[in-house]
Structures are given as structure tokens and as C-alpha cells.
Amino acid sequence: MKTGHIGYTKVLLGYAFCGVTDPVCIEQAKSLCYKFGYLCQVQNDFTDCYGDPKDIGKVGTDIEEGKCTWLAIKFLEVASTDQKKIFKENYGKTDPLCVTRIKQLYDEVSMKISEK
């Protein structure tokens, strides 16, 4: 994950500046940075799909572009054979009906958690 790697690089620079050389400390920082990077990527993918363009400042296009997102991967892990077939027929297409169908598939497997 790019975000995790960039964060880890910054921590390493800070450690070098402060003289931190403990391998356990460095490994813990690496683990934390990569977990944080993963979280940021999941949040970005979720926001691209479900975020309100007024709030996020853009219209998400990951589905239309056929990007390998966290939502797509997790969907394919739990989808039925029929759902996977529909996914393949619609993912990566710019037709708004195809995008709507993908979001319906995500809803069928409860990808979006209620905001309560």
C-alpha cells in the first residue's frame, strides 16, 4: 500500500534523525504504518463508491474504471456464482445502469454498513 509505505518512510526518517535504531521499535512502526495505510485505502475505496460528491468534492469513478478496489475484492470473496457473473458483466463500464447494478450487488452482500 502506497500510503503505508509513505508513512513508514517518514517514520524511518524521524527515527534516523532522533537516533532510534532498535529493530523491535522499527518493526512495530512498520506494522502500524502499513495497517494505517490499509485503513486509509479501504476508506478511500468506500468513499469513492458511496460518498456524496458534495462532501468529497468529486464523483467517484472506481467502478467505471474497473479499479481493483477493496470493495470489489471483498465482494468477490463472498459473492455467489450468479453474483460474480453479473459483476463481470457490469464492472468497468461507464453505463450508469451498470454502476447502479454493481452497487446493488454490494448491497446484496451488505458491503455498506448502516450509518447509525
Backbone torsions as a table, in degrees:
resi	resn	phi	psi	omega
1	MET	NA	128.2	-177.8
2	LYS	-60.3	-45.0	-177.8
3	THR	-61.7	-44.1	179.5
4	GLY	-64.1	-40.5	-179.4
5	HIS	-66.1	-43.0	179.4
6	ILE	-63.9	-44.2	178.5
7	GLY	-62.3	-42.2	179.9
8	TYR	-64.2	-40.8	178.5
9	THR	-60.6	-42.0	179.1
10	LYS	-65.6	-40.2	177.9
11	VAL	-64.4	-43.2	178.8
12	LEU	-60.3	-40.0	177.1
13	LEU	-62.8	-42.4	177.5
14	GLY	-63.6	-42.4	177.6
15	TYR	-61.4	-44.6	-179.5
16	ALA	-61.2	-42.4	179.9
17	PHE	-62.0	-36.5	-177.6
18	CYS	-91.9	-2.9	178.3
19	GLY	81.0	18.8	179.1
20	VAL	-78.2	123.3	-179.3
21	THR	-129.0	0.1	-178.3
22	ASP	-61.6	116.5	-177.7
23	PRO	-61.4	-32.2	178.6
24	VAL	-66.1	-45.0	178.9
25	CYS	-61.9	-42.8	-179.9
26	ILE	-64.9	-42.1	179.7
27	GLU	-66.6	-38.7	177.5
28	GLN	-63.7	-40.8	178.3
29	ALA	-64.1	-41.6	179.2
30	LYS	-60.7	-48.1	-179.8
31	SER	-59.0	-46.9	-179.8
32	LEU	-63.6	-44.6	-179.2
33	CYS	-63.0	-41.2	-179.8
34	TYR	-70.9	-35.1	175.0
35	LYS	-65.5	-41.6	177.7
36	PHE	-64.6	-41.4	177.5
37	GLY	-61.3	-40.0	177.4
38	TYR	-62.2	-46.7	178.8
39	LEU	-58.9	-44.4	179.8
40	CYS	-62.3	-40.0	-179.9
41	GLN	-67.5	-42.1	177.6
42	VAL	-60.9	-45.1	179.8
43	GLN	-62.3	-41.7	178.9
44	ASN	-62.7	-44.7	-179.7
45	ASP	-65.2	-41.5	179.3
46	PHE	-64.5	-44.8	179.8
47	THR	-64.0	-38.5	178.8
48	ASP	-60.4	-37.5	-178.2
49	CYS	-81.5	-46.4	-170.2
50	TYR	-109.4	-8.5	-176.2
51	GLY	-70.6	147.3	176.5
52	ASP	-78.6	122.9	-179.2
53	PRO	-53.3	-29.7	177.6
54	LYS	-66.6	-31.6	-178.8
55	ASP	-86.2	-37.6	-175.0
56	ILE	-96.8	-8.5	174.7
57	GLY	81.3	9.4	178.4
58	LYS	-162.1	164.6	174.5
59	VAL	-95.7	124.8	179.9
60	GLY	-66.6	139.9	-177.7
61	THR	-132.5	15.5	-178.5
62	ASP	-59.2	-40.5	-179.5
63	ILE	-64.9	-48.7	-179.1
64	GLU	-61.2	-36.4	-178.1
65	GLU	-82.8	-5.2	178.5
66	GLY	66.1	32.6	-177.2
67	LYS	-69.8	149.5	176.9
68	CYS	-82.4	86.9	-175.8
69	THR	-100.5	165.5	176.3
70	TRP	-59.3	-42.8	180.0
71	LEU	-60.6	-45.2	-179.2
72	ALA	-63.2	-44.6	-178.8
73	ILE	-64.7	-47.8	-179.1
74	LYS	-65.0	-37.1	176.6
75	PHE	-59.9	-49.0	-177.3
76	LEU	-64.4	-25.1	177.2
77	GLU	-69.1	-29.4	-174.3
78	VAL	-114.1	-8.4	-174.9
79	ALA	-71.1	151.2	173.7
80	SER	-76.5	170.5	178.3
81	THR	-59.5	-43.3	179.0
82	ASP	-64.1	-41.8	178.8
83	GLN	-64.5	-39.3	177.4
84	LYS	-63.5	-37.5	178.3
85	LYS	-63.4	-45.8	178.9
86	ILE	-63.9	-40.5	178.1
87	PHE	-57.6	-50.6	-178.8
88	LYS	-59.9	-34.6	-179.0
89	GLU	-73.1	-23.2	-172.3
90	ASN	-115.7	-25.1	-174.4
91	TYR	-73.2	136.8	178.9
92	GLY	85.5	15.5	179.1
93	LYS	-114.5	144.3	-176.4
94	THR	-85.5	-6.2	178.5
95	ASP	-63.1	122.6	-179.3
96	PRO	-55.8	-31.2	177.6
97	LEU	-66.7	-35.1	176.9
98	CYS	-67.1	-41.4	178.5
99	VAL	-63.1	-45.0	178.3
100	THR	-60.2	-41.3	-179.6
101	ARG	-64.2	-39.4	177.3
102	ILE	-62.8	-44.4	179.1
103	LYS	-64.1	-34.7	175.9
104	GLN	-64.4	-41.0	176.8
105	LEU	-60.9	-44.6	178.0
106	TYR	-58.8	-41.1	179.6
107	ASP	-66.1	-36.3	-180.0
108	GLU	-60.2	-32.3	-180.0
109	VAL	-104.2	14.1	174.9
110	SER	61.1	46.8	176.2
111	MET	-71.0	-33.2	-179.9
112	LYS	-95.0	124.2	179.5
113	ILE	-89.9	137.2	-179.6
114	SER	-57.2	140.8	178.7
115	GLU	-93.7	85.2	-179.2
116	LYS	-119.0	NA	NA
